[in-house]
Amino acid sequence: MKIIDRYIAKKFWGPFIFIISIFAVLIFLGDSLEKMRWINTYGTTLALVLKYSFLTMPSWLIQVLPVACLLSALFVISDMISGGEWTACLAGGFSVRQIFKPLILCIFIIAAAGFCVQEFFVPDMSKKAELTRQRKIRGEKDWYFNVQNDVTLRLDGKRVLFAKTVKADEGLMEGMFIDVYNDNWAISSQISARRFVWDEGKGVWVFEDGFIRHFGKNASIEEESFEVMDSDFSVPPDQIAVGSAKASYLSISDLLRRIKFLKASGLTSYQEETFLNAKLAAPFATVIMCLLGMPFAIALKRSSKLLNIVAAIAIGFTFWWIVSMLTSAGQSGMINPIVAGWLPVGLFAIVAYVEFKILRI
C-alpha cells in the first residue's frame, strides 16, 4: 500500500470509530428510555431493561452501518478539501479514483465485518434479548421461540400432518394426527396420537398414546391402539420451520433450512427467501451507498460538513425506504424475493455509475 493510501485510510478509521460509537450510545439510550415503561407495566427491573437494550443494539448497529461508513468517508473528503490536501493530491498526479481507493477498501473491510456480525452474533443476541423480554420481563416462563398452534405440514405426496401445538425446541408435537391418502386422494388411514416426540437416539419421531384408524369400503372403520410406535418421519426438530420468522433471529444457514422445509411441506417461503436475499445483498448495499454519496463532497467542494451530514442521512433514509417497501412486497409474494432483496442495490449502483460519469470521476 502506498504512503498516500495509508494516510487516507488512517484518516478514515478515527471518524468511523467515533461515529459508530455515537450511534451505539444513542441507540442504547434511546431504546432503554423507550423501554422504561416496562418497569411499570410488567414490574421488571432497570437491569433487565438495560440488558435487553444491550442485546438488541448489534442488530440496530448493522442497519446504521452504511450511514456510518458514508459519514466517515464524507468527513475525510471534506477535511482533505478544506485543508488543501485534496488539491495537493490532484496536483501531484493522483486521480479522484486513486484517492477514493483506500476509502473504498476500508468500507469493504467494514462491510465484510458487518456481514460476519450479522451471521454469527446478531441471531444469538437477538434471541437472548427476546427470551429476556418474554421470560424475565413479561414473566412467561414457558415461552419458546419455535412454538406454533394449529400446524399443517405435508410429509410427502400422500400424507398430511395436523398438530394442535408444535414445540420444535422441545422436539414435541401435541394433539396430532396424520391423514394417509390413496391414489384417488381419499383417506385410507389415520394415525392419531396425544404426543409426537423426537427420539434423538433413533433419529425419528415417535408416536405416544394413540391409535390407527383404517378406512374400508362402505364407511367401515377399524381401530387399533398403541402406547408407543416409531414413525418414519426423520426431520430433526431444529429443521422444522415453525414460530416467528424474524430476520434478526435467523442466519443464512437457518434461512436455507427453513426454506427447504417449507417447500417440502408445500408451504410458501416468500418471507424467508426475501430475508435471505436481503442478507446476502447487505454488504454490497453498504459499499454502493458510500459510492453514491462520496462524490457529493466533491460536488459541494468547500461547503459545510453539516451539509454533507444532511446529504448522507437523506441517502440513507431513501435507501431504507426503498428496502422497506420492496421487502414488504417480497414477503407478501407480490414480487420475486430475489428482486426484493437485490433491486435496491441494483438501482443505487446504476445511480452511482451515472453520478461518477457526470462528475468524470
LOVOZA-553688 format. One record per residue: residue in one letter; x, y negated, z of N, C-alpha, C in turn. Coordinates in steps of 0.05 Angstrom, whole numbers, plus 5000, padded with zeros to 4 digits. Layout:
SITE   res    n_u    n_v    n_w   ca_u   ca_v   ca_w    c_u    c_v    c_w
SITE     A      X      Y      Z      X      Y      Z      X      Y      Z
...
END
This chain:
SITE   res    n_u    n_v    n_w   ca_u   ca_v   ca_w    c_u    c_v    c_w
SITE     M   5017   5024   5000   5000   5000   5000   5018   4975   5000
SITE     K   5011   4955   4983   5026   4931   4981   5023   4914   5007
SITE     I   5042   4896   5010   5041   4878   5034   5015   4862   5034
SITE     I   5007   4852   5011   4982   4836   5009   4958   4852   5016
SITE     D   4958   4878   5008   4936   4896   5014   4934   4901   5044
SITE     R   4957   4906   5057   4957   4910   5086   4948   4885   5101
SITE     Y   4956   4862   5090   4949   4836   5103   4919   4832   5102
SITE     I   4907   4837   5079   4878   4832   5076   4862   4853   5092
SITE     A   4872   4878   5092   4858   4899   5108   4859   4892   5137
SITE     K   4882   4882   5146   4885   4875   5175   4866   4852   5182
SITE     K   4862   4834   5164   4843   4811   5169   4814   4822   5171
SITE     F   4809   4844   5157   4781   4855   5157   4774   4868   5184
SITE     W   4792   4884   5195   4785   4900   5218   4778   4884   5243
SITE     G   4791   4862   5247   4784   4845   5271   4755   4836   5270
SITE     P   4746   4822   5249   4718   4813   5247   4699   4837   5248
SITE     F   4706   4859   5235   4687   4882   5235   4683   4892   5263
SITE     I   4704   4897   5278   4701   4907   5306   4685   4887   5323
SITE     F   4691   4861   5319   4676   4841   5334   4646   4842   5327
SITE     I   4640   4842   5301   4612   4841   5292   4597   4866   5300
SITE     I   4609   4890   5297   4595   4915   5304   4591   4916   5334
SITE     S   4610   4905   5349   4607   4904   5379   4584   4886   5387
SITE     I   4582   4863   5373   4559   4844   5378   4533   4858   5372
SITE     F   4531   4872   5349   4507   4886   5342   4500   4907   5363
SITE     A   4521   4922   5373   4516   4942   5393   4504   4931   5418
SITE     V   4516   4908   5427   4506   4895   5452   4477   4885   5448
SITE     L   4472   4873   5425   4445   4862   5420   4425   4884   5418
SITE     I   4432   4906   5405   4413   4929   5402   4408   4941   5430
SITE     F   4429   4945   5445   4426   4957   5472   4409   4939   5490
SITE     L   4415   4914   5491   4400   4895   5508   4371   4892   5499
SITE     G   4368   4889   5472   4341   4885   5462   4323   4910   5466
SITE     D   4334   4933   5461   4318   4958   5465   4313   4962   5495
SITE     S   4333   4957   5512   4329   4960   5541   4307   4942   5551
SITE     L   4307   4916   5543   4287   4897   5552   4259   4905   5543
SITE     E   4258   4915   5517   4232   4923   5507   4221   4948   5521
SITE     K   4239   4965   5531   4230   4990   5545   4227   4986   5575
SITE     M   4232   4962   5585   4229   4957   5614   4200   4962   5623
SITE     R   4181   4960   5605   4153   4964   5612   4148   4993   5621
SITE     W   4166   5011   5613   4163   5039   5621   4165   5042   5652
SITE     I   4180   5024   5665   4184   5026   5694   4157   5024   5708
SITE     N   4140   5006   5698   4113   5003   5710   4094   5024   5699
SITE     T   4096   5030   5673   4077   5048   5660   4080   5077   5670
SITE     Y   4105   5086   5672   4110   5114   5680   4123   5117   5707
SITE     G   4129   5095   5720   4142   5097   5747   4170   5107   5745
SITE     T   4183   5102   5723   4211   5112   5720   4231   5093   5732
SITE     T   4257   5099   5728   4278   5082   5739   4292   5067   5717
SITE     L   4306   5046   5726   4322   5029   5707   4344   5046   5695
SITE     A   4356   5064   5710   4378   5081   5700   4369   5098   5676
SITE     L   4345   5109   5678   4335   5126   5656   4328   5109   5631
SITE     V   4318   5085   5635   4313   5067   5613   4339   5060   5598
SITE     L   4359   5053   5614   4385   5046   5602   4398   5070   5588
SITE     K   4394   5094   5600   4404   5119   5587   4391   5123   5560
SITE     Y   4365   5119   5559   4350   5123   5534   4361   5103   5513
SITE     S   4364   5078   5520   4373   5058   5501   4402   5064   5491
SITE     F   4418   5074   5509   4446   5081   5502   4446   5104   5482
SITE     L   4429   5124   5486   4428   5147   5469   4417   5141   5441
SITE     T   4399   5121   5439   4388   5114   5413   4405   5093   5398
SITE     M   4424   5081   5412   4440   5060   5399   4455   5069   5374
SITE     P   4468   5093   5373   4481   5101   5349   4464   5102   5324
SITE     S   4439   5111   5328   4420   5112   5305   4415   5084   5294
SITE     W   4412   5064   5312   4408   5036   5303   4433   5025   5290
SITE     L   4456   5031   5301   4482   5021   5290   4487   5031   5262
SITE     I   4479   5056   5256   4482   5066   5229   4466   5050   5209
SITE     Q   4443   5040   5218   4426   5025   5200   4437   4997   5195
SITE     V   4451   4985   5215   4461   4958   5211   4490   4958   5201
SITE     L   4502   4982   5197   4530   4985   5189   4535   4970   5162
SITE     P   4518   4973   5142   4523   4959   5117   4525   4928   5120
SITE     V   4507   4917   5137   4507   4888   5141   4533   4880   5156
SITE     A   4542   4897   5175   4566   4891   5190   4590   4891   5171
SITE     C   4591   4910   5152   4613   4911   5133   4612   4886   5115
SITE     L   4588   4879   5105   4585   4857   5087   4593   4831   5101
SITE     L   4584   4827   5126   4591   4802   5141   4621   4800   5145
SITE     S   4634   4823   5151   4663   4823   5155   4678   4816   5129
SITE     A   4669   4827   5107   4682   4821   5081   4678   4792   5074
SITE     L   4654   4781   5078   4649   4753   5072   4666   4735   5090
SITE     F   4669   4743   5115   4685   4727   5133   4714   4725   5123
SITE     V   4725   4748   5115   4753   4749   5105   4756   4732   5080
SITE     I   4737   4734   5061   4740   4719   5036   4737   4689   5041
SITE     S   4717   4682   5058   4713   4654   5064   4737   4642   5078
SITE     D   4749   4658   5097   4772   4649   5112   4796   4645   5093
SITE     M   4799   4663   5074   4822   4660   5055   4818   4636   5037
SITE     I   4793   4631   5029   4788   4608   5012   4792   4582   5026
SITE     S   4782   4580   5051   4785   4555   5066   4813   4550   5075
SITE     G   4829   4571   5078   4857   4568   5086   4877   4565   5063
SITE     G   4866   4567   5038   4884   4564   5015   4897   4590   5006
SITE     E   4893   4611   5021   4906   4637   5015   4894   4649   4989
SITE     W   4869   4644   4984   4856   4654   4960   4869   4642   4935
SITE     T   4872   4615   4936   4885   4601   4913   4913   4610   4909
SITE     A   4928   4614   4932   4956   4623   4930   4958   4651   4918
SITE     C   4939   4669   4925   4939   4696   4913   4934   4695   4883
SITE     L   4914   4679   4875   4908   4677   4846   4932   4664   4831
SITE     A   4945   4644   4844   4968   4631   4831   4992   4651   4829
SITE     G   4993   4670   4848   5014   4689   4849   5010   4713   4830
SITE     G   4988   4712   4814   4984   4732   4794   4964   4754   4802
SITE     F   4953   4752   4826   4933   4773   4835   4906   4766   4824
SITE     S   4892   4786   4814   4865   4783   4804   4845   4785   4828
SITE     V   4820   4776   4823   4800   4778   4844   4795   4808   4852
SITE     R   4796   4825   4832   4792   4854   4837   4814   4865   4855
SITE     Q   4838   4856   4851   4861   4865   4867   4858   4855   4896
SITE     I   4847   4831   4899   4842   4821   4927   4819   4836   4940
SITE     F   4799   4843   4924   4776   4858   4934   4784   4887   4942
SITE     K   4804   4898   4929   4810   4927   4932   4815   4935   4960
SITE     P   4831   4922   4977   4835   4931   5005   4809   4929   5021
SITE     L   4793   4908   5015   4767   4906   5029   4749   4929   5023
SITE     I   4748   4936   4997   4730   4959   4989   4741   4985   5001
SITE     L   4767   4988   5002   4779   5012   5015   4770   5014   5044
SITE     C   4772   4992   5059   4763   4992   5087   4734   4999   5089
SITE     I   4717   4989   5071   4689   4994   5071   4683   5023   5066
SITE     F   4699   5035   5047   4696   5064   5041   4702   5080   5066
SITE     I   4723   5073   5081   4730   5087   5106   4708   5085   5126
SITE     I   4696   5061   5129   4674   5058   5148   4650   5074   5139
SITE     A   4644   5074   5113   4621   5088   5103   4624   5118   5108
SITE     A   4648   5129   5104   4654   5157   5109   4651   5163   5139
SITE     A   4662   5145   5156   4660   5149   5185   4630   5148   5194
SITE     G   4615   5129   5182   4587   5127   5188   4571   5152   5181
SITE     F   4579   5164   5158   4566   5189   5149   4571   5211   5169
SITE     C   4596   5213   5179   4603   5234   5199   4587   5230   5225
SITE     V   4585   5204   5233   4570   5199   5258   4540   5206   5253
SITE     Q   4530   5199   5230   4502   5206   5223   4497   5236   5224
SITE     E   4516   5252   5216   4513   5281   5215   4518   5295   5241
SITE     F   4539   5286   5255   4549   5302   5278   4543   5291   5305
SITE     F   4535   5266   5307   4530   5253   5333   4501   5244   5336
SITE     V   4490   5230   5315   4464   5218   5317   4442   5238   5323
SITE     P   4441   5261   5309   4419   5280   5315   4418   5290   5344
SITE     D   4441   5298   5354   4442   5307   5382   4435   5285   5402
SITE     M   4445   5261   5397   4440   5239   5416   4411   5230   5414
SITE     S   4399   5231   5390   4371   5223   5387   4353   5244   5400
SITE     K   4360   5269   5398   4344   5290   5411   4346   5287   5442
SITE     K   4370   5282   5452   4373   5278   5481   4357   5253   5490
SITE     A   4356   5233   5473   4341   5209   5480   4311   5216   5482
SITE     E   4301   5231   5463   4273   5238   5463   4266   5257   5486
SITE     L   4284   5275   5492   4280   5293   5516   4279   5276   5541
SITE     T   4297   5256   5543   4297   5239   5566   4270   5224   5569
SITE     R   4261   5214   5546   4235   5199   5546   4212   5216   5554
SITE     Q   4210   5240   5542   4186   5257   5546   4187   5271   5574
SITE     R   4210   5282   5581   4211   5298   5605   4216   5282   5630
SITE     K   4235   5264   5629   4243   5249   5653   4228   5223   5657
SITE     I   4223   5209   5635   4209   5183   5637   4179   5187   5639
SITE     R   4168   5203   5620   4139   5207   5620   4130   5230   5638
SITE     G   4150   5247   5646   4143   5268   5665   4131   5293   5653
SITE     E   4133   5296   5627   4123   5320   5613   4144   5342   5613
SITE     K   4145   5357   5635   4167   5377   5639   4167   5399   5618
SITE     D   4144   5405   5607   4142   5428   5588   4143   5418   5559
SITE     W   4152   5393   5554   4153   5383   5527   4176   5395   5511
SITE     Y   4172   5403   5486   4193   5414   5469   4191   5401   5442
SITE     F   4214   5402   5427   4214   5390   5401   4198   5406   5381
SITE     N   4206   5431   5377   4194   5447   5356   4169   5462   5366
SITE     V   4149   5446   5373   4123   5457   5381   4101   5446   5364
SITE     Q   4084   5463   5354   4062   5454   5337   4038   5472   5341
SITE     N   4015   5460   5341   3990   5475   5344   3976   5480   5317
SITE     D   3961   5502   5316   3945   5509   5292   3963   5509   5267
SITE     V   3981   5528   5267   4001   5531   5246   3992   5553   5226
SITE     T   3995   5547   5200   3990   5567   5179   4016   5570   5163
SITE     L   4026   5595   5160   4050   5600   5145   4046   5623   5126
SITE     R   4056   5621   5102   4055   5643   5083   4081   5659   5087
SITE     L   4078   5684   5095   4101   5701   5099   4112   5712   5073
SITE     D   4094   5720   5055   4102   5729   5028   4077   5726   5011
SITE     G   4077   5739   4988   4055   5736   4969   4029   5747   4978
SITE     K   4029   5765   4998   4004   5777   5006   3998   5775   5036
SITE     R   4014   5759   5051   4010   5757   5080   4011   5728   5088
SITE     V   3991   5721   5105   3989   5693   5115   3987   5695   5146
SITE     L   4004   5680   5159   4004   5679   5189   3990   5655   5199
SITE     F   3973   5658   5219   3960   5637   5233   3968   5638   5263
SITE     A   3975   5616   5274   3982   5615   5303   3970   5591   5316
SITE     K   3959   5596   5340   3948   5574   5356   3970   5555   5365
SITE     T   3992   5566   5373   4015   5550   5382   4041   5563   5374
SITE     V   4059   5547   5362   4086   5557   5355   4106   5541   5372
SITE     K   4122   5555   5387   4143   5543   5403   4170   5554   5393
SITE     A   4180   5541   5372   4204   5552   5358   4228   5552   5376
SITE     D   4231   5532   5393   4255   5531   5411   4255   5555   5431
SITE     E   4231   5565   5438   4229   5588   5456   4227   5614   5442
SITE     G   4226   5614   5415   4222   5638   5400   4196   5651   5406
SITE     L   4174   5636   5406   4148   5646   5415   4125   5634   5399
SITE     M   4107   5651   5391   4081   5643   5379   4059   5655   5396
SITE     E   4038   5640   5401   4016   5649   5418   3990   5647   5403
SITE     G   3972   5666   5409   3946   5666   5396   3948   5668   5366
SITE     M   3962   5688   5356   3968   5690   5328   3955   5715   5315
SITE     F   3952   5713   5289   3944   5737   5273   3954   5734   5245
SITE     I   3958   5757   5232   3968   5758   5204   3947   5771   5187
SITE     D   3938   5758   5166   3920   5769   5146   3936   5782   5124
SITE     V   3930   5806   5117   3943   5820   5095   3923   5824   5072
SITE     Y   3930   5815   5048   3912   5815   5026   3920   5836   5005
SITE     N   3900   5847   4991   3906   5866   4969   3910   5851   4943
SITE     D   3912   5866   4921   3917   5854   4895   3894   5836   4886
SITE     N   3871   5841   4897   3847   5824   4889   3843   5801   4908
SITE     W   3862   5796   4926   3861   5775   4945   3837   5778   4965
SITE     A   3831   5803   4971   3812   5809   4992   3828   5819   5016
SITE     I   3819   5813   5040   3833   5821   5064   3832   5851   5067
SITE     S   3855   5864   5068   3856   5893   5071   3861   5900   5100
SITE     S   3876   5883   5115   3881   5889   5143   3888   5863   5157
SITE     Q   3887   5865   5184   3894   5841   5200   3908   5850   5226
SITE     I   3930   5837   5232   3945   5842   5256   3941   5818   5275
SITE     S   3930   5824   5298   3925   5802   5317   3940   5808   5343
SITE     A   3952   5788   5355   3968   5792   5380   3966   5767   5397
SITE     R   3968   5772   5423   3968   5749   5442   3994   5734   5440
SITE     R   4016   5748   5435   4042   5735   5433   4058   5748   5410
SITE     F   4075   5731   5397   4093   5740   5376   4121   5729   5385
SITE     V   4139   5747   5393   4163   5739   5407   4187   5747   5390
SITE     W   4207   5729   5389   4232   5734   5375   4250   5752   5392
SITE     D   4259   5775   5380   4277   5793   5393   4305   5789   5381
SITE     E   4322   5776   5396   4349   5769   5386   4365   5794   5380
SITE     G   4363   5815   5396   4378   5840   5392   4370   5854   5366
SITE     K   4344   5856   5361   4334   5869   5337   4335   5851   5312
SITE     G   4334   5825   5317   4333   5806   5295   4307   5805   5281
SITE     V   4285   5811   5295   4258   5810   5284   4239   5798   5305
SITE     W   4215   5790   5295   4194   5782   5313   4178   5806   5322
SITE     V   4169   5806   5347   4156   5829   5358   4128   5821   5368
SITE     F   4107   5837   5360   4080   5833   5369   4077   5843   5398
SITE     E   4062   5829   5414   4056   5838   5441   4027   5835   5447
SITE     D   4015   5857   5458   3988   5857   5467   3969   5850   5444
SITE     G   3965   5869   5426   3947   5863   5403   3934   5887   5392
SITE     F   3924   5884   5368   3911   5907   5354   3913   5902   5324
SITE     I   3909   5924   5309   3908   5923   5280   3880   5930   5270
SITE     R   3870   5914   5253   3844   5920   5240   3849   5928   5211
SITE     H   3836   5950   5203   3837   5959   5175   3808   5956   5164
SITE     F   3806   5941   5142   3780   5936   5130   3776   5955   5106
SITE     G   3755   5972   5108   3750   5991   5087   3726   5983   5070
SITE     K   3716   6002   5056   3693   5997   5039   3668   5995   5056
SITE     N   3648   5982   5045   3622   5979   5058   3625   5965   5085
SITE     A   3644   5946   5087   3648   5930   5110   3656   5946   5135
SITE     S   3668   5970   5130   3677   5986   5153   3703   5975   5164
SITE     I   3706   5977   5191   3730   5967   5204   3740   5988   5223
SITE     E   3766   5992   5222   3779   6010   5241   3800   5994   5257
SITE     E   3800   5999   5283   3818   5984   5300   3836   6003   5316
SITE     E   3861   5995   5320   3879   6009   5337   3895   5988   5353
SITE     S   3897   5992   5378   3910   5972   5395   3940   5981   5400
SITE     F   3956   5961   5409   3983   5967   5416   3992   5947   5438
SITE     E   4013   5955   5452   4024   5937   5472   4048   5921   5460
SITE     V   4065   5936   5445   4088   5924   5432   4092   5937   5405
SITE     M   4097   5920   5385   4102   5931   5358   4121   5912   5343
SITE     D   4141   5924   5331   4160   5908   5315   4147   5899   5289
SITE     S   4154   5875   5280   4146   5866   5253   4170   5867   5234
SITE     D   4166   5860   5209   4188   5858   5191   4194   5828   5184
SITE     F   4182   5810   5201   4187   5781   5197   4213   5775   5212
SITE     S   4234   5767   5197   4261   5765   5208   4273   5736   5207
SITE     V   4255   5716   5202   4265   5689   5201   4270   5679   5230
SITE     P   4295   5672   5236   4302   5663   5264   4286   5638   5272
SITE     P   4281   5635   5298   4265   5612   5307   4277   5585   5299
SITE     D   4304   5582   5298   4315   5556   5292   4312   5549   5262
SITE     Q   4302   5568   5246   4297   5562   5218   4268   5558   5212
SITE     I   4251   5560   5232   4223   5555   5228   4217   5525   5231
SITE     A   4207   5513   5210   4203   5484   5209   4176   5476   5220
SITE     V   4174   5472   5246   4150   5461   5258   4158   5437   5276
SITE     G   4139   5423   5285   4145   5400   5303   4152   5375   5287
SITE     S   4164   5355   5301   4170   5329   5289   4192   5331   5269
SITE     A   4188   5319   5246   4210   5317   5226   4218   5288   5224
SITE     K   4236   5280   5242   4245   5252   5242   4274   5252   5232
SITE     A   4280   5233   5215   4307   5232   5202   4329   5232   5222
SITE     S   4327   5217   5244   4349   5215   5263   4353   5240   5279
SITE     Y   4334   5259   5279   4337   5284   5294   4351   5305   5277
SITE     L   4352   5301   5251   4360   5323   5233   4385   5316   5217
SITE     S   4404   5335   5216   4427   5333   5199   4420   5343   5171
SITE     I   4439   5341   5153   4434   5351   5126   4429   5381   5126
SITE     S   4445   5395   5141   4441   5424   5143   4414   5432   5155
SITE     D   4405   5416   5175   4378   5421   5186   4357   5416   5165
SITE     L   4360   5395   5149   4340   5389   5129   4339   5410   5107
SITE     L   4363   5420   5099   4363   5441   5079   4349   5466   5089
SITE     R   4352   5473   5115   4338   5497   5126   4308   5492   5126
SITE     R   4300   5468   5134   4272   5462   5135   4259   5463   5108
SITE     I   4273   5452   5088   4262   5452   5060   4259   5480   5050
SITE     K   4279   5497   5055   4278   5525   5046   4255   5539   5059
SITE     F   4251   5535   5085   4229   5549   5099   4202   5539   5089
SITE     L   4199   5512   5087   4173   5501   5078   4165   5511   5051
SITE     K   4185   5512   5032   4179   5521   5005   4171   5551   5005
SITE     A   4185   5566   5022   4179   5595   5023   4152   5600   5035
SITE     S   4143   5581   5052   4117   5584   5066   4094   5571   5050
SITE     G   4101   5560   5027   4080   5548   5010   4071   5521   5020
SITE     L   4088   5507   5036   4082   5481   5046   4097   5459   5032
SITE     T   4087   5435   5033   4101   5413   5020   4126   5404   5036
SITE     S   4146   5394   5023   4171   5386   5036   4179   5358   5026
SITE     Y   4160   5342   5018   4166   5315   5008   4182   5299   5029
SITE     Q   4172   5299   5054   4185   5283   5075   4214   5292   5079
SITE     E   4219   5318   5081   4246   5328   5086   4264   5323   5062
SITE     E   4254   5326   5038   4271   5321   5014   4277   5291   5012
SITE     T   4259   5274   5019   4264   5245   5019   4286   5238   5039
SITE     F   4283   5249   5064   4304   5244   5084   4331   5254   5074
SITE     L   4332   5278   5062   4357   5289   5052   4371   5271   5032
SITE     N   4356   5262   5012   4368   5245   4992   4376   5218   5003
SITE     A   4360   5207   5022   4367   5182   5035   4393   5184   5051
SITE     K   4397   5206   5064   4422   5211   5080   4446   5213   5061
SITE     L   4442   5228   5039   4464   5231   5020   4472   5205   5007
SITE     A   4452   5187   5003   4457   5162   4989   4468   5140   5008
SITE     A   4465   5144   5034   4472   5123   5054   4500   5112   5051
SITE     P   4521   5129   5048   4548   5118   5046   4552   5101   5021
SITE     F   4540   5110   4999   4542   5094   4974   4527   5068   4977
SITE     A   4504   5068   4992   4489   5044   4996   4506   5023   5010
SITE     T   4522   5031   5030   4539   5013   5044   4558   4999   5026
SITE     V   4571   5014   5009   4591   5003   4990   4578   4985   4970
SITE     I   4556   4994   4958   4542   4978   4938   4532   4952   4949
SITE     M   4521   4952   4973   4511   4928   4985   4534   4908   4989
SITE     C   4557   4917   4997   4580   4899   5000   4590   4889   4973
SITE     L   4590   4906   4953   4598   4896   4926   4579   4875   4916
SITE     L   4554   4878   4924   4534   4859   4915   4538   4832   4929
SITE     G   4545   4832   4954   4547   4808   4970   4574   4794   4969
SITE     M   4596   4808   4965   4622   4796   4966   4626   4773   4946
SITE     P   4617   4776   4921   4620   4753   4902   4607   4727   4911
SITE     F   4587   4729   4930   4574   4705   4940   4595   4685   4952
SITE     A   4614   4696   4966   4634   4679   4979   4650   4664   4958
SITE     I   4655   4677   4935   4670   4663   4914   4652   4642   4901
SITE     A   4627   4650   4896   4609   4631   4882   4604   4606   4899
SITE     L   4602   4611   4925   4596   4588   4943   4621   4572   4951
SITE     K   4645   4584   4945   4671   4570   4949   4673   4561   4978
SITE     R   4675   4535   4983   4681   4525   5009   4656   4519   5026
SITE     S   4634   4532   5020   4610   4528   5036   4614   4540   5064
SITE     S   4596   4532   5082   4599   4541   5110   4596   4571   5112
SITE     K   4608   4582   5133   4605   4610   5139   4577   4617   5145
SITE     L   4561   4598   5156   4533   4603   5162   4518   4611   5138
SITE     L   4524   4598   5115   4510   4604   5090   4516   4632   5081
SITE     N   4541   4641   5086   4549   4669   5079   4534   4689   5097
SITE     I   4531   4681   5122   4516   4699   5141   4487   4702   5132
SITE     V   4475   4679   5124   4447   4680   5115   4445   4697   5089
SITE     A   4464   4694   5071   4464   4710   5047   4466   4740   5053
SITE     A   4484   4747   5072   4487   4775   5079   4462   4786   5091
SITE     I   4449   4771   5109   4424   4780   5122   4402   4783   5102
SITE     A   4401   4764   5083   4380   4765   5062   4383   4790   5044
SITE     I   4408   4796   5037   4414   4820   5021   4406   4845   5037
SITE     G   4414   4845   5063   4408   4868   5079   4378   4874   5082
SITE     F   4363   4853   5088   4334   4856   5091   4321   4864   5065
SITE     T   4330   4853   5043   4319   4861   5016   4324   4890   5011
SITE     F   4348   4899   5018   4354   4927   5014   4337   4945   5032
SITE     W   4335   4938   5057   4319   4954   5076   4290   4954   5068
SITE     W   4279   4932   5057   4252   4931   5049   4247   4951   5026
SITE     I   4265   4950   5006   4262   4969   4983   4265   4998   4992
SITE     V   4284   5003   5010   4288   5030   5020   4263   5040   5035
SITE     S   4252   5022   5052   4228   5029   5068   4204   5035   5050
SITE     M   4201   5019   5030   4178   5022   5011   4181   5048   4996
SITE     L   4204   5054   4985   4209   5078   4969   4208   5103   4987
SITE     T   4218   5101   5011   4218   5124   5030   4189   5132   5036
SITE     S   4172   5112   5041   4144   5118   5046   4131   5131   5022
SITE     A   4137   5121   4998   4126   5133   4974   4136   5162   4970
SITE     G   4162   5166   4976   4173   5193   4973   4162   5213   4992
SITE     Q   4158   5204   5017   4147   5222   5038   4118   5230   5031
SITE     S   4103   5213   5019   4075   5219   5012   4073   5234   4986
SITE     G   4095   5237   4971   4094   5252   4946   4086   5235   4922
SITE     M   4084   5208   4926   4077   5190   4904   4099   5189   4883
SITE     I   4124   5191   4892   4147   5191   4873   4165   5214   4881
SITE     N   4182   5222   4863   4201   5244   4868   4220   5236   4891
SITE     P   4225   5254   4910   4243   5248   4933   4271   5239   4924
SITE     I   4281   5250   4902   4307   5242   4892   4307   5213   4884
SITE     V   4286   5205   4870   4282   5177   4862   4280   5159   4887
SITE     A   4265   5168   4907   4261   5152   4931   4287   5148   4946
SITE     G   4305   5168   4946   4330   5166   4960   4351   5150   4946
SITE     W   4352   5153   4919   4374   5142   4904   4368   5117   4888
SITE     L   4342   5111   4884   4336   5088   4867   4346   5061   4879
SITE     P   4344   5057   4906   4356   5032   4917   4385   5029   4910
SITE     V   4400   5051   4912   4429   5050   4906   4433   5043   4877
SITE     G   4417   5056   4859   4420   5051   4831   4413   5022   4823
SITE     L   4391   5012   4835   4383   4984   4829   4404   4964   4838
SITE     F   4414   4967   4862   4434   4949   4872   4460   4951   4858
SITE     A   4466   4976   4848   4491   4980   4833   4490   4964   4807
SITE     I   4466   4965   4794   4463   4950   4768   4465   4920   4773
SITE     V   4452   4911   4794   4454   4882   4801   4482   4874   4807
SITE     A   4497   4890   4822   4525   4884   4828   4542   4884   4803
SITE     Y   4537   4902   4785   4552   4903   4759   4547   4878   4743
SITE     V   4522   4870   4741   4515   4845   4726   4528   4821   4739
SITE     E   4528   4820   4766   4539   4798   4781   4569   4796   4776
SITE     F   4583   4818   4776   4612   4819   4770   4617   4809   4742
SITE     K   4600   4817   4723   4603   4808   4696   4599   4778   4693
SITE     I   4579   4768   4705   4573   4739   4703   4595   4722   4715
SITE     L   4605   4732   4738   4627   4717   4751   4655   4724   4740
SITE     R   4655   4742   4721   4680   4751   4708   4701   4761   4728
SITE     I   4692   4778   4746   4709   4789   4765   4721   4816   4755
END
